[in-house]
Amino acid sequence: MTGEVGRISTIQDPFELLREATARMSAAQAEVTELARLRRRVIQELHDGGMSYADIAQQVGLTRGRIHQIRHGGPAPEGAFLGQGTVTIITPVKQEVIKSRPVVAIEDMTAAQRLGDLARSFGLEPSFESIPVGGEIDLNRPNLVVICGPRISTHVAQVLAQDPTLQFERADDGPWTLVDRTTGEVYRSGQDQKPHSHWDVAYLGRLPRPDRKGSLVVFTGIHPPGSLGVVQLLCTRIGELYNEVKTAHFSALVGTEYDPDSHEPRHVELLTPLRPLADD
C-alpha cells in the first residue's frame, strides 16, 4: 500500500474519504495515460530509428508481441501537442456592439467543443473556461489552450508579443492584420478587404507562459472563422504538426477559406512554416 493510499484509508469522515479516493483515482488514471503515451512514443522513435520490435523487446524484457501491441495501442503520442492530463480550453467573452451584452462567438464555442472532442480522442480530459469582459485571465497554469487574440485580452497580447516573427498589428485604416516580419508580408482578412472575400488568417503558436515556468498553446483568427480553421487543421493534421515541433515553442499562420453562410472551413492551409522560437 502506497503512502498516499494509506493516508486516505485512515480518513474517518466517509464523505471526505470518498472525495479524496475519487480525486486520487482520477490523478492516478491521468498518470497511467501519460505513461502509456510515453511508452508508445519511445517505442515508435526506436523503431523509426532502425530497431526491430524484437530488439526492443529483448532490451526491456518484454515479448515482441507486447512491444508491437504497445506501439499500436493506447493514447497516441501526438496528444502531447495539446497537453497532458486535463487540458483547459479557454475562449473569450466579448462585448456585444449593439446592446453591450457579454456574448461568446458561436465559432469560438464550436472551436472549443471540437477541440475538446479531439483531446478526448487522445485520452485527455478537456475542461472549459471563459475570459471575462475586460480580459483578466491567469495564464500561469499548465495545459492551457487559449483561443483569443490581443484585442480581447491584454494578458494574451503580452504572451503573443513574445513572438519576434509573427505579430498582430493594426493597419492604418483600422483593421487588425498579421505581419510576417521575416518576409515583410502583411496578411489581411477577406472581411476587411474590398471586395470582401470569405477568407481569414489565424495565428497558431506554443509560447512561454508569463511566469516563464511553462508553455501554453494559443491561436486565434483575425475574425472567428479563422479560429475554426485552426481547429480543422489540428483535427486533420495534428500528427504531422507534432512530428515537426513536438512540444517545443513555435508559431505559424493558417489561412482558411470558409462557407459564407455557416462559416465552416472549406479549405485550410499553412501560410508559413512552423517556425521554432528560441527558448530563453
FIZA-287444 format. One line per 8 residues: number of its first residue (from 1); their letters; for each residue x, z, y of N, C-alpha, C. Coordinates in pm, whole numbers. Example, Ala and Ser with C-alpha at 12.3 -4.5 7.8 and 13.67 -1.06 7.14 Angstrom:
<recs>
1> AS> 1319/780/-569/1230/780/-450/1320/780/-330  1285/708/-225/1367/714/-106/1290/787/3
</recs>
This chain:
<recs>
1> MTGEVGRI> 85/0/-119/0/0/0/89/0/124  65/-95/213/145/-102/335/112/14/428  201/39/524/178/148/619/51/129/697  21/3/737/-98/-23/817/-224/0/735  -224/-43/610/-340/-19/523/-358/130/499  -247/199/478/-254/344/458/-311/415/579  -271/371/698/-322/431/821/-472/411/833  -517/288/807/-659/258/819/-741/338/717
9> STIQDPFE> -685/354/597/-760/425/492/-782/572/523  -705/627/615/-721/769/649/-821/791/763  -873/684/822/-968/699/932/-1097/762/878  -1143/867/942/-1259/942/894/-1392/878/937  -1397/827/1059/-1520/765/1107/-1543/634/1033  -1653/620/956/-1672/499/875/-1684/371/959  -1744/384/1078/-1761/264/1161/-1627/221/1222  -1547/318/1262/-1414/286/1313/-1329/225/1202
17> LLREATAR> -1342/279/1079/-1268/224/965/-1307/79/941  -1437/51/946/-1483/-87/927/-1428/-180/1033  -1430/-133/1159/-1377/-216/1268/-1228/-243/1249  -1152/-140/1218/-1008/-154/1201/-975/-242/1080  -1047/-221/969/-1020/-301/849/-1053/-448/873  -1164/-474/944/-1202/-612/973/-1098/-680/1063  -1053/-608/1165/-954/-664/1256/-823/-692/1183  -784/-599/1095/-659/-617/1020/-669/-735/925
25> MSAAQAEV> -783/-751/859/-802/-865/768/-796/-997/844  -855/-1001/964/-852/-1122/1044/-710/-1157/1083  -633/-1055/1126/-493/-1080/1164/-411/-1124/1044  -435/-1062/928/-360/-1097/808/-391/-1239/763  -518/-1280/775/-555/-1415/736/-490/-1518/828  -485/-1487/957/-419/-1578/1050/-270/-1590/1018  -210/-1479/979/-67/-1481/942/-45/-1563/817  -133/-1548/718/-122/-1627/595/-133/-1776/626
33> TELARLRR> -228/-1811/714/-246/-1952/752/-119/-2008/815  -58/-1933/907/62/-1983/974/181/-1989/879  192/-1895/786/299/-1902/686/281/-2024/596  157/-2054/560/130/-2173/479/166/-2299/556  137/-2300/687/172/-2416/770/324/-2434/777  396/-2322/790/542/-2328/795/600/-2380/664  548/-2332/552/597/-2381/422/578/-2531/409  458/-2576/445/430/-2720/433/522/-2801/524
41> RVIQELHD> 545/-2750/645/632/-2823/739/775/-2833/685  829/-2722/634/967/-2723/585/982/-2815/465  887/-2808/373/893/-2897/256/887/-3043/300  799/-3072/395/787/-3209/446/919/-3254/509  980/-3167/589/1107/-3203/655/1219/-3223/552  1226/-3135/451/1329/-3150/348/1310/-3279/269  1184/-3308/236/1155/-3431/159/1185/-3554/243  1146/-3550/370/1176/-3663/459/1326/-3681/476
49> GGMSYADI> 1400/-3572/462/1546/-3579/475/1616/-3626/350  1541/-3652/243/1601/-3711/124/1598/-3626/-2  1554/-3502/9/1547/-3417/-111/1421/-3449/-191  1435/-3448/-321/1318/-3467/-407/1242/-3336/-419  1115/-3345/-459/1038/-3223/-482/1103/-3138/-591  1161/-3202/-690/1228/-3128/-798/1347/-3050/-744  1425/-3113/-656/1541/-3043/-597/1497/-2924/-514  1391/-2943/-434/1341/-2833/-352/1291/-2720/-441
57> AQQVGLTR> 1218/-2757/-546/1163/-2657/-638/1275/-2575/-703  1382/-2641/-741/1494/-2571/-805/1559/-2471/-709  1568/-2509/-582/1633/-2423/-484/1552/-2297/-456  1419/-2304/-464/1336/-2189/-425/1267/-2122/-543  1292/-2172/-664/1238/-2105/-781/1091/-2132/-810  1042/-2248/-766/905/-2288/-796/906/-2415/-879  790/-2451/-933/783/-2575/-1010/770/-2695/-915  807/-2812/-967/793/-2933/-887/646/-2954/-849
65> GRIHQIRH> 556/-2927/-944/414/-2944/-917/365/-2853/-806  418/-2729/-802/375/-2635/-698/427/-2681/-562  550/-2731/-556/604/-2781/-429/521/-2900/-380  486/-2988/-470/404/-3104/-434/268/-3059/-383  213/-2958/-447/82/-2905/-406/88/-2845/-266  193/-2769/-237/209/-2709/-103/224/-2819/1  303/-2922/-34/328/-3031/62/201/-3104/102  106/-3116/10/-14/-3196/37/-140/-3111/55
73> GGPAPEGA> -128/-2980/55/-244/-2895/74/-220/-2797/186  -322/-2720/219/-307/-2619/323/-310/-2680/462  -293/-2595/563/-302/-2641/701/-187/-2735/738  -220/-2845/806/-120/-2945/842/-28/-2893/950  101/-2930/945/196/-2881/1046/157/-2915/1189  93/-3032/1210/63/-3074/1347/-36/-2984/1419  -102/-2893/1345/-187/-2796/1413/-110/-2710/1512  21/-2695/1488/104/-2615/1578/113/-2677/1717
81> FLGQGTVT> 75/-2805/1730/73/-2868/1862/-22/-2794/1956  -131/-2739/1899/-230/-2666/1978/-197/-2519/1991  -133/-2462/1889/-101/-2321/1893/-105/-2259/1755  -113/-2127/1751/-117/-2053/1626/-231/-1952/1630  -293/-1929/1513/-397/-1827/1505/-518/-1863/1588  -549/-1781/1686/-662/-1806/1775/-615/-1885/1896  -675/-2001/1918/-641/-2087/2031/-752/-2074/2135  -715/-2037/2256/-813/-2019/2364/-820/-2146/2447
89> IITPVKQE> -939/-2207/2452/-962/-2331/2525/-1034/-2296/2655  -975/-2333/2767/-1024/-2289/2898/-1069/-2410/2979  -1190/-2403/3032/-1244/-2508/3119/-1288/-2446/3251  -1291/-2524/3358/-1325/-2467/3489/-1474/-2468/3520  -1515/-2371/3597/-1646/-2372/3662/-1626/-2428/3802  -1709/-2525/3840/-1693/-2591/3969/-1812/-2560/4060  -1791/-2573/4188/-1898/-2550/4286/-1977/-2680/4306  -2107/-2675/4276/-2190/-2793/4294/-2196/-2829/4443
97> VIKSRPVV> -2182/-2958/4473/-2173/-3001/4612/-2304/-2982/4687  -2415/-3021/4626/-2543/-3023/4698/-2604/-2883/4710  -2613/-2811/4599/-2681/-2681/4601/-2584/-2564/4597  -2454/-2593/4594/-2350/-2489/4597/-2363/-2391/4481  -2405/-2442/4366/-2416/-2357/4249/-2294/-2378/4160  -2252/-2273/4085/-2143/-2293/3989/-2192/-2375/3870  -2119/-2479/3836/-2157/-2566/3724/-2032/-2600/3643  -2054/-2645/3521/-1947/-2693/3435/-1974/-2840/3405
105> AIEDMTAA> -1875/-2925/3425/-1892/-3068/3397/-1922/-3089/3250  -2021/-3173/3220/-2059/-3197/3081/-1943/-3253/3001  -1857/-3333/3068/-1741/-3388/2998/-1643/-3277/2957  -1628/-3176/3043/-1539/-3064/3010/-1595/-2984/2893  -1726/-2962/2894/-1788/-2890/2782/-1771/-2967/2652  -1793/-3098/2658/-1778/-3180/2538/-1633/-3181/2491  -1540/-3191/2586/-1397/-3191/2551/-1360/-3060/2481  -1408/-2947/2534/-1375/-2818/2475/-1431/-2806/2334
113> QRLGDLAR> -1554/-2850/2313/-1615/-2840/2180/-1542/-2928/2080  -1507/-3048/2120/-1435/-3137/2029/-1296/-3083/1997  -1233/-3025/2097/-1102/-2966/2074/-1114/-2845/1981  -1223/-2770/1996/-1246/-2659/1905/-1264/-2706/1762  -1337/-2814/1743/-1353/-2870/1608/-1219/-2915/1552  -1135/-2976/1637/-1002/-3019/1591/-920/-2898/1550  -924/-2791/1630/-849/-2670/1597/-894/-2615/1461  -1024/-2609/1439/-1075/-2557/1311/-1025/-2640/1193
121> SFGLEPSF> -1012/-2771/1213/-966/-2857/1103/-823/-2826/1062  -749/-2757/1149/-611/-2717/1118/-601/-2571/1079  -714/-2507/1055/-712/-2367/1016/-694/-2272/1132  -711/-2320/1254/-703/-2237/1373/-842/-2188/1412  -847/-2079/1487/-975/-2024/1532/-987/-2044/1682  -1078/-2131/1728/-1091/-2152/1872/-1176/-2044/1937  -1139/-2009/2059/-1225/-1929/2145/-1233/-2001/2279  -1334/-1969/2358/-1362/-2047/2478/-1375/-1953/2599
129> ESIPVGGE> -1315/-1997/2709/-1325/-1923/2835/-1348/-2021/2948  -1389/-1968/3063/-1407/-2048/3183/-1322/-1993/3296  -1268/-2083/3376/-1204/-2043/3501/-1314/-2029/3605  -1333/-1912/3664/-1443/-1895/3760/-1417/-1971/3889  -1522/-1988/3967/-1508/-2046/4100/-1407/-1960/4178  -1311/-2024/4238/-1201/-1953/4302/-1070/-1973/4230  -1079/-2006/4096/-960/-2046/4021/-873/-1936/3967  -917/-1808/3975/-835/-1698/3925/-837/-1698/3772
137> IDLNRPNL> -718/-1701/3711/-711/-1702/3564/-575/-1650/3520  -573/-1567/3416/-448/-1516/3359/-394/-1619/3261  -284/-1683/3298/-222/-1784/3213/-105/-1730/3133  -76/-1603/3146/37/-1542/3074/-8/-1485/2940  -67/-1574/2859/-116/-1536/2726/-77/-1645/2627  -63/-1610/2500/-25/-1712/2402/-141/-1803/2366  -106/-1922/2320/-201/-2015/2258/-316/-2055/2351  -281/-2093/2473/-381/-2142/2568/-379/-2294/2574
145> VVICGPRI> -499/-2353/2578/-516/-2495/2609/-607/-2501/2730  -555/-2547/2842/-625/-2541/2970/-665/-2682/3013  -796/-2702/3030/-848/-2831/3077/-884/-2813/3224  -787/-2833/3311/-810/-2805/3452/-699/-2869/3535  -732/-2906/3658/-636/-2967/3747/-603/-2878/3865  -519/-2926/3957/-472/-2844/4070/-579/-2817/4175  -681/-2900/4184/-783/-2882/4287/-866/-2758/4261  -892/-2728/4135/-982/-2618/4098/-911/-2483/4102
153> STHVAQVL> -784/-2478/4060/-715/-2351/4045/-572/-2359/4096  -539/-2271/4190/-400/-2268/4237/-307/-2217/4128  -358/-2134/4037/-276/-2086/3926/-234/-2203/3836  -329/-2291/3806/-296/-2409/3727/-205/-2502/3807  -232/-2515/3937/-150/-2601/4023/-4/-2557/4020  21/-2427/4018/158/-2377/4015/227/-2411/3884  151/-2408/3774/208/-2449/3645/241/-2597/3646  149/-2679/3694/171/-2824/3698/287/-2862/3789
161> AQDPTLQF> 310/-2784/3893/417/-2815/3989/555/-2801/3927  565/-2738/3808/694/-2725/3742/745/-2857/3687  655/-2953/3671/693/-3083/3615/765/-3165/3722  892/-3199/3702/965/-3273/3805/936/-3422/3806  866/-3471/3705/849/-3615/3687/708/-3664/3720  607/-3599/3667/469/-3642/3683/395/-3540/3769  336/-3588/3878/277/-3497/3975/143/-3548/4025  51/-3453/4047/-72/-3482/4120/-39/-3486/4269
169> ERADDGPW> -86/-3590/4338/-68/-3598/4483/-192/-3660/4543  -228/-3615/4662/-340/-3674/4734/-295/-3801/4805  -375/-3906/4792/-347/-4029/4865/-381/-4010/5012  -330/-4097/5096/-356/-4086/5241/-504/-4092/5274  -580/-4165/5190/-723/-4177/5217/-806/-4071/5145  -740/-3972/5083/-812/-3857/5030/-810/-3832/4881  -833/-3933/4794/-844/-3906/4652/-713/-3856/4590  -728/-3780/4482/-612/-3739/4404/-558/-3859/4327
177> TLVDRTTG> -427/-3862/4312/-361/-3963/4228/-261/-3891/4139  -209/-3965/4040/-98/-3916/3959/21/-4006/3983  135/-3945/4012/254/-4020/4051/363/-3998/3947  421/-4109/3901/536/-4106/3811/661/-4119/3897  730/-4010/3919/846/-4013/4008/966/-4084/3946  961/-4106/3814/1069/-4181/3751/1063/-4328/3790  943/-4383/3794/925/-4525/3823/873/-4551/3963  817/-4447/4026/755/-4464/4156/612/-4515/4149
185> EVYRSGQD> 560/-4533/4028/424/-4587/4015/320/-4481/4047  216/-4523/4119/106/-4435/4156/-19/-4479/4079  -80/-4385/4008/-199/-4413/3929/-320/-4355/4000  -420/-4441/4022/-543/-4401/4090/-660/-4427/3996  -754/-4334/3992/-871/-4351/3907/-953/-4471/3952  -1016/-4538/3856/-1103/-4650/3889/-1220/-4612/3975  -1263/-4484/3968/-1373/-4438/4053/-1334/-4438/4201  -1204/-4430/4228/-1156/-4420/4365/-1099/-4551/4418
193> QKPHSHWD> -1130/-4661/4349/-1084/-4792/4392/-1204/-4879/4431  -1176/-4985/4503/-1279/-5084/4538/-1231/-5221/4492  -1309/-5287/4408/-1433/-5238/4347/-1406/-5128/4245  -1508/-5046/4217/-1496/-4939/4119/-1476/-4997/3979  -1407/-4922/3896/-1396/-4958/3754/-1411/-4831/3671  -1445/-4848/3546/-1472/-4735/3457/-1344/-4702/3380  -1248/-4650/3454/-1115/-4619/3401/-1063/-4495/3473  -998/-4408/3398/-943/-4287/3458/-806/-4261/3398
201> VAYLGRLP> -726/-4183/3471/-594/-4145/3424/-587/-3993/3419  -516/-3941/3319/-509/-3797/3298/-365/-3754/3275  -341/-3629/3306/-213/-3564/3278/-226/-3486/3148  -121/-3490/3065/-114/-3410/2942/26/-3352/2933  36/-3221/2916/169/-3162/2904/166/-3026/2836  284/-2986/2789/307/-2847/2749/413/-2793/2844  375/-2689/2919/459/-2640/3028/481/-2489/3014  585/-2437/3079/608/-2292/3074/495/-2215/3141
209> RPDRKGSL> 465/-2099/3085/371/-2009/3150/433/-1955/3278  353/-1900/3369/410/-1844/3492/514/-1735/3468  497/-1655/3361/593/-1547/3335/716/-1595/3260  720/-1724/3225/834/-1784/3154/856/-1724/3016  754/-1661/2958/767/-1597/2827/691/-1673/2719  656/-1795/2747/581/-1876/2651/539/-2005/2718  453/-2079/2648/408/-2209/2697/257/-2218/2689  203/-2317/2759/61/-2349/2744/46/-2500/2748
217> VVFTGIHP> -57/-2548/2681/-93/-2689/2687/-194/-2706/2799  -171/-2803/2887/-263/-2827/2998/-289/-2977/3009  -415/-3012/3029/-446/-3152/3054/-571/-3162/3140  -579/-3272/3213/-697/-3298/3294/-692/-3440/3345  -809/-3502/3352/-819/-3631/3417/-832/-3614/3567  -803/-3720/3642/-835/-3716/3785/-984/-3691/3801  -1065/-3750/3711/-1208/-3721/3700/-1237/-3683/3556  -1349/-3616/3528/-1375/-3564/3394/-1365/-3663/3279
225> PGSLGVVQ> -1403/-3793/3293/-1387/-3882/3178/-1244/-3893/3128  -1146/-3872/3217/-1007/-3875/3174/-973/-3763/3078  -1036/-3647/3098/-1014/-3534/3007/-1069/-3566/2868  -1185/-3631/2863/-1239/-3672/2733/-1145/-3770/2664  -1079/-3854/2742/-983/-3947/2684/-866/-3877/2620  -817/-3769/2683/-707/-3693/2623/-749/-3632/2490  -871/-3578/2485/-919/-3520/2360/-929/-3628/2252  -974/-3747/2291/-979/-3857/2195/-839/-3888/2143
233> LLCTRIGE> -740/-3887/2231/-602/-3911/2190/-556/-3803/2092  -585/-3677/2124/-544/-3569/2035/-611/-3577/1899  -739/-3611/1899/-813/-3617/1773/-766/-3730/1683  -714/-3836/1740/-676/-3953/1661/-526/-3968/1640  -445/-3903/1726/-301/-3927/1717/-217/-3800/1727  -276/-3685/1694/-203/-3560/1711/-81/-3554/1619  -90/-3613/1500/24/-3614/1410/143/-3687/1471  114/-3800/1532/218/-3879/1599/278/-3801/1716
241> LYNEVKTA> 193/-3737/1795/242/-3660/1909/328/-3543/1862  282/-3474/1758/358/-3359/1707/493/-3403/1652  495/-3512/1579/622/-3557/1523/724/-3590/1632  674/-3629/1748/765/-3667/1856/816/-3548/1935  729/-3451/1964/772/-3341/2053/764/-3203/1987  705/-3194/1867/685/-3065/1802/615/-2969/1900  676/-2853/1927/616/-2757/2021/700/-2741/2148  783/-2841/2177/868/-2837/2296/789/-2874/2421
249> HFSALVGT> 847/-2846/2536/784/-2885/2662/794/-3036/2682  685/-3094/2732/680/-3238/2754/568/-3266/2853  561/-3392/2899/446/-3437/2976/429/-3587/2959  308/-3635/2984/276/-3777/2972/148/-3805/3050  124/-3933/3076/-1/-3975/3138/-82/-4056/3038  -213/-4038/3043/-305/-4100/2948/-409/-4180/3026  -428/-4307/2990/-529/-4390/3052/-651/-4403/2962  -770/-4397/3022/-895/-4404/2945/-992/-4502/3009
257> EYDPDSHE> -1032/-4602/2933/-1145/-4687/2971/-1269/-4626/2906  -1377/-4606/2983/-1491/-4532/2930/-1622/-4606/2958  -1723/-4568/2880/-1856/-4626/2895/-1917/-4580/3027  -1973/-4669/3107/-2025/-4630/3238/-2144/-4535/3232  -2220/-4538/3124/-2338/-4452/3114/-2308/-4318/3048  -2243/-4320/2933/-2218/-4197/2858/-2087/-4131/2895  -1996/-4205/2958/-1861/-4160/2990/-1777/-4136/2865  -1825/-4184/2749/-1747/-4174/2625/-1628/-4271/2630
265> PRHVELLT> -1512/-4228/2581/-1395/-4316/2580/-1418/-4441/2495  -1381/-4555/2550/-1383/-4680/2475/-1243/-4718/2427  -1145/-4692/2512/-1007/-4724/2478/-916/-4623/2547  -825/-4566/2469/-733/-4465/2522/-590/-4506/2489  -501/-4491/2588/-361/-4528/2564/-269/-4437/2644  -147/-4422/2592/-43/-4354/2667/11/-4450/2772  10/-4407/2896/63/-4489/3005/212/-4467/3026  263/-4354/2978/405/-4321/2986/450/-4270/2851
273> PLRPLADD> 580/-4267/2827/628/-4198/2707/602/-4048/2717  611/-3979/2604/609/-3833/2605/748/-3788/2649  759/-3748/2774/891/-3716/2828/922/-3567/2808  1034/-3535/2744/1070/-3394/2729/1104/-3333/2863  1071/-3206/2879/1103/-3130/3000/1206/-3025/2965  1309/-3016/3045/1418/-2923/3017/1368/-2780/3026  1409/-2697/2930/1379/-2554/2936/1479/-2486/3028  1433/-2380/3095/1524/-2304/3181/1625/-2228/3097
</recs>
